[in-house]
């Protein structure tokens, strides 16, 4: 207990400068393994803002992440034979001094002071971050996704394998200010289109021979189409033309083919599924690892609003 008291006092004092600038008080949220103290300010930095400006869920998630990182680092350092290599933390700080502060040591010291940190504390943080990155990379390297798992995910997730109602669309955009073009004329031209060849002939006659093929358009995700155009497109049958207009142009549309259910080939989404499953497996492995460490390393949560530092 005496060790914990000393740690609390050290952290509270080390963050005093930052506290005085940013807020009236700071409190201890958790003490991990009797070594790592997580304060309200730590959690707020992780959450991206003061507790009053983020949701309780975001704040809780930020604290859980800090605890998980601390547990991982403590677990690594408690392994038999662990030795901190001499000079490495100093080297990491020199790299940060160059990359972040353009070798301006005065600027670095001032920034650290504003955060309530010393150079030694920052060196320790950089070393811990490197340990954590290496540990996380090691877990990721153990992740494997089987072809069978990818196929199963593909078959069980319509949002991946089925785009729903879809059409193969062609379109011509004719500016409304064009001479000789009005609603009656556009309707007359549209009625005459009976095939894709006829649509292409119309496009040539209007001077729009290129870029008439708009590709596959999905009703649930009609990228690039207005509500009016989407409504017209999906009212058309195969081999049928139609038109709509807005303030700027007439849009002559032609549907070559349509599907009530458009199945995306597995080859097109294989990589996406693999990445999703790999992330799920990775998160599961990290969660299991954290649970094992929590069974060995105690996390102490002080009473709410206790150990408060007042300005």
N, C-alpha and C positions, 0 to 999 in steps of 0.2 A: 504493500500500500504506500509506503514511503516513496518508493520509486515512482509510482504513478503521480503522487503529489508533486514531486520535483519536475516531472515531465510536464504536468499541467501548468505549473508556474512558468517554466521555460517557454512554452508555446505561447501562453498569454502575453508574456513580456515581449517576445520576439515579434508578435503581431501588433504590438501597441501602436506603432507609427501608422500602419495602414488603417488600424481601427479608428484612430483619431481623425483621419482624413475622411473616411468613408461612412462611419456610422457611430452611434453612441455606445454600443455594447457589442460584445462577442461572447459566444458560449460554446462549451464543449458538447459536440453531438455524439461522439463515440471515441473509445480508446481501444485500439486493436492490438491484442497481444501484449498489453502493457508497454508498448513501444511507440506506436503511431497514434498521435492525437489528431482527430478530425474535428475541426471547428465549424461554426456556422459560416464563417467567411470562406472556408475551403469549399463547403458545399455550394455556397452561392456562386463562387467563381466557376465551379463545375457546371452548375445549372444555367449559367449565363445571365444571372441577375439576382437582385435581392429577393429574399423569400416572399416579400409582399408583391412582387411583380411576376412570379412564376407560379404555376399551379402546384398544389401539394404533391401531385403525382410526379411531376418533373423534379421537384426538390427531393422527394424520397428516392427516385431513381438515381439522381446524382450522388446522393449519400451512399446508396448501395454500391455504386460503381467504385467510389473511393474506398469503401471497405473491402471490396473484392480485390482491388489492386494492392491494397496494403497486406491483405492476407496472403496473396501470391508472393509478394516480395519477402515477407517474413518467413514463409515456407521455404523459399529458396535459400535464404541466409541461414536457416536453421539446419540445413543439410550437413551431414558429416563431411568434413574436408573443405567446406566453403571458406574461401579466403578472398578478401577484396584485393584485387591486383594493385600494387603500388603505382601511383602516378596516373592511373586511368581516369578517375574523377577530375583531376586537374586538367588532363588533356581534353576531356569533354567540355569543360568550362572554357578553355581556350578556343575551342571550335565555335562555341556559342558566342563568345566575345567577338570573333571575327565575322561570323555570318549574321548575327543579329544587331551588333553594336558597331560594326566596322572598326573593330579594335579600339574603340573609345571606352577605356576602362572606367573613367569617371562617370560616363553615362550609365554604364552597367551597374555600378555601385549605387548610384542615385535611384535607379529603377528598382533595384532590389530593396533598398531602404524604404521606398514607398510601399513595397509589398510586405514589409516587416521581416525581411530575410537578410541573412549574412551570406558572404561568398561561400563559406563552408557549408551552409545549409543548401545553397543552390548546387554545389558540387555533389552533395549527397542525393539531391533530387534527380539530377541528370544521371547519376549512376543507377539509381533505382529504376528510372524510366528505361534505361538500356536493359537491365535485368528483366523487366516486365515485357518489353518488346520481344526479347529473345525467347521468353517463356511462351508468349502467345504464338509466336511463329512456330515453335516446336509443336504446339497443339494443332495448329492448322495443318502442318505437314502430315499429321496422322489421319486427317480426314480423307475418306474415300467414298465416292458415290458410285454405286453399281449401275450398270445398264438396266437391270431389272427395276431398280428403284426409280429411274428416270421414266421408263415406260409406264410404270404404275402411276406416277404422279401425272403424267400426260393424260392417261385414260380417266383419271378421277377428278381432274380440274378443268371444267368447261371454259373457265376464263382464260386458259392457256391454249386449249385445243379447238375451241369453237368461237368464231367471231359473230355467230348469229346470222341474221338476214344480210345478204351481201349482193352487190351488183358489180358487173364489169362495165364501167361507165366511159362514155365518150362525150365531149362537150365542146361547144363553140361559144366564145364570148364576143358579142357584136356591140360596140359602143352605141348608145342611144342617139348620139348626135350624128351618126352616119347618114349621109344623104340617101333618100329612097327607102329607108328602113323605119318601119313602124310596127305596131302590134299586129295589124292585119297582114302585113307582108311577112312577118316572122311566122305567123300561124299558117299562112299559105305554104311557105317553104317547108315547115315541119310536117305538114300533112302528107307531102309528097315523098318523105323519107320512109322507105319500106325495108331497108336492109343496111348493113354496115357499109357496103359499097356505095349505096345511095347517100349515106351520111357523109362519107369521105368526098364524094363528088360535090356535095353542097359546100363542104369546107373549102375545097379548092376554088369553087366559084366565088366564094366570099373572101378569098385571099388568106385562108387559115389552114393551109395544108398540113402544117406541123403542129405538134403538141396538142392534138385533139384527144388523145387517149389519156384519160384521167386515172386509169387503173382500177383496182378493186376498192370499193367504198363500202364501209360497214355502217349499217343503220345506227348501231349503238355507239359508233365512234366515227362520225362523218367528217373527218379532218378536211378543212378547207372549204366546206360547204355551208352556206347560210341555212337557216331554218326553212326558208321558202324553197330553196333548191333541194334540200333533203326531202321535203314533203313531195315535191314533184318527181324526183328521181325514184322514190320508193312507191310511187303510185303507178309507175310504168311496168309493163310486162316485157318479157324478152322480145328483142327485135322491134321495139317500139320507141318512137321519138316523142318528145314533148318539149315544152319551153316554159320559162318563167322570166321575170325581169325585176330589176331593182332600179334605183335612181340613176345608175351609171350605165347599165348595159342590159341587153337581152341575152339570155342563156339558152341556147338550143342544146338539148340533151338527148342522148341515145343509149339505151341499155342493150348491150349485146347478149349478156347472160345474167341470170340471177340464181341465188341459192337461198333457201330458207335456213340452212345450216351450212356455214362455211368452215370446213375443217382445215386448220393450219397444219402443214406437214411437220412431223416430229423433228425432222432435220432442221427446220427453221427455228425451233424453240429449244432444241437440245441443250445449247449452251446456257440459255436462261434458266432452264430447269435445274441443270447441274449446279449452277451458282446458288440458286435458292436452297437446294437440298444441302449443299456443302455448308452454307451459312447456318442452317438449322442444326446440322450435326455438330458444327463447331460450337454453337451456343449451348447445345446440350452437354458437350464434353466440358466446356468451361464451367457450367452450372454444377455438374457432378464433381468437378475438381474443387470448386469453392466449398461445396458441402463437406467434402472430406477434410478440407483444411479447417473449416469452422468447428469440426468435431475435435480438433487438436488445439486450435488457437482461440482463446477466449476474446470475445468482443464485449466490452463493457459500455453500457449506455447510462450516463449520469441522469439523475432526475431532471425533468424538464425545467429549463431556465436556471439550473444550478450552475455554479462555477462561473458566474457572470462577471465580466470585466466592465466596469462602469467608467465613463469618461470623467 
